Amino acid sequence: MNLIFSFSNGMADLAGFAQPVISFLKAIDDSPDSWSGILMSGAAGIAAALAVALALIVYFRSGYRSVSDIAKHGLAAAVVLGLLAFVAHDMRDAALAYLGMNPSKPEVEFEIRLPKAAAFAVADTQIELHTDRNQKLAQIERELEPGDDGRSVLRGWVPLDFRTTDRVVILYQPGQPLRQFKLRLAANPSRSDQFGPWHLADRVGSPDAAEPPPNPLNDAFAIRYRVL
């Protein structure tokens, strides 16, 4: 009876300690993408782990240990380790969300339609993804594929490391001005099995350069993409 009474008092003390902390964090901000979301994840996991630890302490002091008791101890220890792993994973996701990073590491797969004059420079072509948070070099399949209209198509992919709507794919080819394609995607886009519609280049030339004169080749470059 005293053992049960001590355990009940310990659990009540633990609940009394954890509840004001959790209530305070909720009052600060309920957004999962804020720093309080990180603290909420940690507080919830720590409270659960402390509850199990308290139960283990009371249990270990109860006296004689049989084979069944040892099995129960092992199961309880596994539960504690599982809780700690869950807390670490949950806090990692909350921290990445707060930093604006994508924990799931989605990729955007793109196809760029090229005119014949630009198809000869595929070996020296470079494609980059520029955002307000980072720059990333895209992986390219150097073998061109025929498009639906008979023009050549260059395929590649690049990871979306950060949650942002400011994403621009830049095509570098020797002897050609830079061509920039804005990705019309949400900050945390959903995955898709189908490519979107073709889009012409949003800008031709570097941001600091004067607008180049009209060139009929500009209408021959287009991009389409999907999120994997």
C-alpha positions as CSV (number, residue, x, y, z in Angstrom):
1,M,0.0,0.0,0.0
2,N,2.8,2.4,0.9
3,L,4.5,1.6,-2.5
4,I,1.3,2.5,-4.4
5,F,0.9,5.6,-2.3
6,S,4.5,6.7,-3.0
7,F,4.1,6.1,-6.7
8,S,0.9,8.0,-6.8
9,N,2.4,11.0,-5.0
10,G,5.5,10.9,-7.4
11,M,3.2,10.9,-10.5
12,A,1.2,13.8,-9.0
13,D,4.3,15.8,-8.4
14,L,5.6,15.1,-11.9
15,A,2.2,16.1,-13.4
16,G,2.2,19.3,-11.3
17,F,5.7,20.2,-12.5
18,A,5.1,19.4,-16.2
19,Q,1.6,21.0,-16.6
20,P,2.6,24.7,-15.9
21,V,5.6,24.4,-18.3
22,I,3.5,23.0,-21.1
23,S,0.7,25.5,-20.6
24,F,3.3,28.3,-20.6
25,L,4.8,27.1,-23.9
26,K,1.3,26.8,-25.5
27,A,0.5,30.4,-24.4
28,I,3.7,31.7,-26.1
29,D,2.9,30.3,-29.5
30,D,1.0,27.3,-30.9
31,S,2.8,27.4,-34.2
32,P,4.8,24.2,-34.9
33,D,7.3,26.2,-37.0
34,S,8.3,28.4,-34.1
35,W,11.0,27.9,-31.5
36,S,8.3,27.1,-29.0
37,G,7.3,24.1,-31.1
38,I,10.8,22.7,-30.5
39,L,10.4,23.2,-26.8
40,M,6.9,21.7,-26.8
41,S,8.2,18.6,-28.5
42,G,11.0,18.3,-25.9
43,A,8.8,19.0,-22.9
44,A,6.2,16.4,-23.9
45,G,8.8,13.7,-24.5
46,I,10.8,14.5,-21.3
47,A,7.6,14.5,-19.2
48,A,6.7,11.0,-20.6
49,A,10.2,9.7,-20.1
50,L,10.3,11.0,-16.5
51,A,7.0,9.3,-15.8
52,V,8.3,6.0,-17.0
53,A,11.6,6.5,-15.1
54,L,9.7,7.2,-11.9
55,A,7.7,4.1,-12.3
56,L,10.9,2.1,-12.9
57,I,12.5,3.5,-9.7
58,V,9.5,2.5,-7.6
59,Y,9.4,-0.9,-9.3
60,F,13.1,-1.6,-8.8
61,R,12.8,-1.0,-5.1
62,S,10.0,-3.5,-4.6
63,G,12.2,-6.4,-3.6
64,Y,12.9,-9.8,-5.0
65,R,13.5,-10.2,-8.8
66,S,12.3,-13.3,-10.7
67,V,12.9,-14.2,-14.3
68,S,9.5,-12.6,-15.1
69,D,10.6,-9.4,-13.3
70,I,13.8,-9.3,-15.4
71,A,11.8,-9.6,-18.6
72,K,9.5,-6.8,-17.5
73,H,12.5,-4.7,-16.6
74,G,13.9,-5.2,-20.1
75,L,10.6,-4.3,-21.7
76,A,10.4,-1.1,-19.5
77,A,13.9,-0.1,-20.5
78,A,13.0,-0.6,-24.2
79,V,10.0,1.7,-23.7
80,V,12.2,4.4,-22.2
81,L,14.7,4.1,-25.1
82,G,11.9,4.2,-27.6
83,L,10.6,7.4,-25.9
84,L,14.0,9.0,-26.0
85,A,14.4,8.1,-29.7
86,F,10.9,9.6,-30.5
87,V,11.8,12.8,-28.6
88,A,15.1,13.2,-30.6
89,H,13.3,12.6,-33.9
90,D,10.4,14.9,-33.0
91,M,12.8,17.7,-31.9
92,R,14.9,17.2,-35.1
93,D,11.8,17.7,-37.3
94,A,10.7,20.7,-35.3
95,A,14.1,22.3,-35.5
96,L,14.4,21.8,-39.2
97,A,10.9,23.3,-39.7
98,Y,11.9,26.3,-37.6
99,L,15.0,26.8,-39.8
100,G,12.9,26.5,-42.9
101,M,14.4,23.3,-44.0
102,N,12.7,20.3,-45.6
103,P,13.2,17.2,-43.4
104,S,11.8,14.9,-46.2
105,K,14.3,16.3,-48.8
106,P,11.9,16.5,-51.8
107,E,13.4,16.9,-55.3
108,V,12.2,18.8,-58.3
109,E,12.6,16.9,-61.6
110,F,12.7,19.2,-64.6
111,E,12.8,19.0,-68.4
112,I,14.2,21.9,-70.5
113,R,13.2,22.1,-74.1
114,L,16.1,23.2,-76.3
115,P,16.4,24.4,-79.9
116,K,18.8,22.6,-82.2
117,A,21.4,25.4,-82.0
118,A,21.6,24.9,-78.2
119,A,21.5,21.1,-78.2
120,F,25.1,20.9,-79.5
121,A,26.4,22.5,-76.2
122,V,24.8,19.9,-73.8
123,A,28.2,18.6,-72.7
124,D,29.2,22.0,-71.4
125,T,25.7,22.9,-70.0
126,Q,25.3,23.7,-66.3
127,I,22.0,24.1,-64.4
128,E,21.7,25.6,-60.9
129,L,18.8,26.2,-58.5
130,H,19.0,29.6,-56.8
131,T,16.9,30.5,-53.8
132,D,16.9,33.2,-51.2
133,R,18.5,30.6,-48.8
134,N,21.0,28.7,-50.9
135,Q,22.3,27.7,-54.3
136,K,22.4,24.1,-55.6
137,L,24.0,22.5,-58.6
138,A,21.5,20.3,-60.5
139,Q,22.2,16.8,-61.7
140,I,21.8,16.5,-65.5
141,E,21.2,13.6,-67.9
142,R,23.5,14.5,-70.7
143,E,21.7,12.3,-73.2
144,L,19.0,14.4,-74.9
145,E,15.5,13.0,-75.4
146,P,13.1,13.9,-78.2
147,G,10.2,16.1,-77.1
148,D,6.6,15.9,-78.2
149,D,7.2,18.6,-80.8
150,G,10.4,17.0,-82.1
151,R,12.7,19.4,-80.3
152,S,15.4,18.1,-77.9
153,V,14.7,17.8,-74.1
154,L,17.3,18.0,-71.4
155,R,16.3,16.3,-68.1
156,G,17.7,16.8,-64.6
157,W,16.8,17.0,-60.9
158,V,17.8,19.1,-57.9
159,P,16.9,18.8,-54.2
160,L,14.7,21.4,-52.5
161,D,16.6,21.9,-49.2
162,F,14.6,24.9,-47.9
163,R,11.0,25.9,-47.7
164,T,10.7,29.0,-49.8
165,T,8.8,30.3,-52.8
166,D,11.8,32.1,-54.2
167,R,13.3,29.4,-56.5
168,V,14.9,30.0,-59.9
169,V,16.4,27.5,-62.2
170,I,19.3,29.0,-64.2
171,L,20.6,27.5,-67.4
172,Y,24.2,28.2,-68.3
173,Q,25.4,27.4,-71.9
174,P,28.6,28.5,-73.6
175,G,27.9,31.3,-76.1
176,Q,24.4,31.8,-74.8
177,P,22.9,34.3,-72.3
178,L,21.7,33.0,-69.0
179,R,18.2,31.8,-69.0
180,Q,16.2,31.9,-65.8
181,F,13.1,29.9,-65.1
182,K,11.1,30.7,-62.0
183,L,9.6,27.6,-60.3
184,R,6.0,28.3,-59.5
185,L,5.9,26.0,-56.4
186,A,4.6,26.4,-52.8
187,A,7.1,26.7,-50.0
188,N,6.4,23.1,-49.0
189,P,5.2,21.6,-52.3
190,S,3.2,18.4,-52.7
191,R,4.6,15.6,-54.7
192,S,3.2,14.9,-58.2
193,D,3.4,12.1,-60.7
194,Q,2.8,14.3,-63.7
195,F,4.9,17.2,-65.1
196,G,3.3,20.6,-65.1
197,P,2.8,22.8,-68.3
198,W,5.7,24.2,-70.2
199,H,6.9,27.7,-69.2
200,L,9.1,30.0,-71.3
201,A,12.2,31.6,-69.6
202,D,11.2,34.4,-67.2
203,R,14.4,36.3,-67.9
204,V,17.2,36.1,-70.4
205,G,20.6,37.4,-69.2
206,S,22.1,38.0,-65.8
207,P,20.2,40.1,-63.3
208,D,22.7,43.0,-63.5
209,A,22.9,43.0,-67.3
210,A,20.8,45.1,-69.6
211,E,17.9,43.4,-71.2
212,P,19.2,41.7,-74.4
213,P,17.6,42.5,-77.7
214,P,14.7,40.2,-78.8
215,N,16.0,36.8,-80.0
216,P,13.8,34.2,-81.8
217,L,15.7,31.5,-79.9
218,N,14.3,32.7,-76.6
219,D,10.9,31.4,-77.4
220,A,12.4,27.9,-78.1
221,F,13.6,27.4,-74.5
222,A,11.0,26.2,-72.1
223,I,10.8,24.2,-68.8
224,R,8.4,21.9,-67.1
225,Y,8.8,20.2,-63.8
226,R,7.3,18.0,-61.0
227,V,8.2,17.4,-57.4
228,L,9.3,13.9,-56.4
